[in-house]
Amino acid sequence: MTGRRTAAAPLALLPPATPFVGLIDRELPPCRPLPPSLPAVPADDAAFLDQLGERVRTARTRQGLTRKTLARLSGVSERHLAQLETGRGNISILLLRRIAQAVNAPLDTLVHEEAAELQPAPAGDSVRDMLAALARIAGG
């Protein structure tokens, strides 16, 4: 062998394509049905998302940031921010933390909601009483 390569045989040329021939007369397969719509968000969850969005928008505007700038600083897309601020989007806690850091706001100020007043447990409902009742049920 002399180390020389022989020229490869030329590839056969494909016939020219005619992409639209027969498409009009051909019957198309049936379309897949649309997936069922997502379940409705409960009213209290929707109200929380609205409040969260308002808090994010307020924190952003207090810092003088546009959505575009906040998106760049937080790594959250402008579209996601817009959905969040209008109460139409849900967000993971980690992304919300990035937003809070970008607007120099504590995370808890964004997610804070008025705590329902805790009611004292009715008499006789102490943990000890409940454990005793469970022991009675389990024992017999």
N, C-alpha and C positions, 0 to 999 in steps of 0.2 A: 504494500500500500504506500502510496506517495503522500498521503495526508490531504489530498485534494477532494473536495466534495463535488458530487455530480449535481447538476441542476435538477430541481424537482420538476416533475411533469406539471404542466399548467392545469389549474382547476377548471372543471367544466363549468361553463356559465349557465346560470339558471335562466329559464325563460322569463320574459318580463311579466310582472304580476298585474293582474287586473282585479283590484280589490273590490270593486262595487258590482261586478257581474253576478247576478243571481241573488243579491241581497234583498232587493225589493220584493221579489216573488216568493222568497223563502219565508216560511212561517216561523215566527220567533217563539222561543220557549216561554211558558207562562212566568209571570213575575212572582217572586217570593212574597208572601204576605208581610206586611209591616209588623215589627215586634210590638207587643202590647205596650201601652204607654206606662211610664213610671207611675207608681202610686203617688197620690197627692200627699204633699207635706202637711202634717198636722198643723192646725192654726197656731198653736203655741210655738212650734219650731219655726214657722214662717215669721212670726213676730220677732223671735230671737234673731233670725238671720237679717231681718230688716234693721234691727237695732245695732247689730254687729257691723253691718255695712255702713250705717250712719256714723258710727264711732270711727271706723277706719277712714272714711271720707273726711271727717272733722280733723282727725290727727294729721292726715296728709296735707290738708289745706292750711292748718296752723303752722306747719313747717314750710309752707310756700312751695310744695312739690306738685308737679303735674303727675298724672298717672304714668306717663312715659318715664319720668325720672324715677318714680317709686318702683316701677317695674325693673328698671336697670339696677337700682340699689338693692332690691330684695330678691331678684331672680324669679319673680312671679310675673307671668305675662300680663300685658295691658288688658287683654280680653278677660282673663280671670279676675283681675282687679275690678274691672267694670261690672262683672257679674256679682262679685262680692259686695261692692258698694251699693248696688241696686237691690240687694237682698235676694237675687235669683241664683246665687252660687253658694255652694258649700265649700269649705276649705279645710285642709288638714291642719292640725295644731302646729306642725313644724313650719309650714308655709306662713301661718299666721304669726308665728314667732319671728320669722324673718322680716315680715312687714312691720311688726312692733319695733324691732331693732332699727329698721331703716327710718322710722318716724320718731325715734327716741322716746317711745312710750312703753311703759311696763305692760307686759302681755295681759296681766289681770285687768287693766283698765279697759282693754278692748272687749274682753269676754264677760266682764262683770254684769251680773243681773241682780235685780233686787231679790234678796233671799226671802223666801216665805218664812213667816214667823213660825218658829218651832213650837209645837204644842206639847205640854207635858204628857207623858204616858198616863193613861188611866190607872187608877189604883189597882194593885194586884198584877200589873203587867211588867213587873221587874224582870230582869234577866234570870234571876234566881227562880222566880215563880214559873217562868216559861220552861226552864230546864227541868224543874220538878215535874211539870206537866208532861214533857216529852219522855221523861224517865218512866212515868206511870203508864204512858201509852206503849212504850217499847217493852215494858215488863209484863204487860198483861192486858 
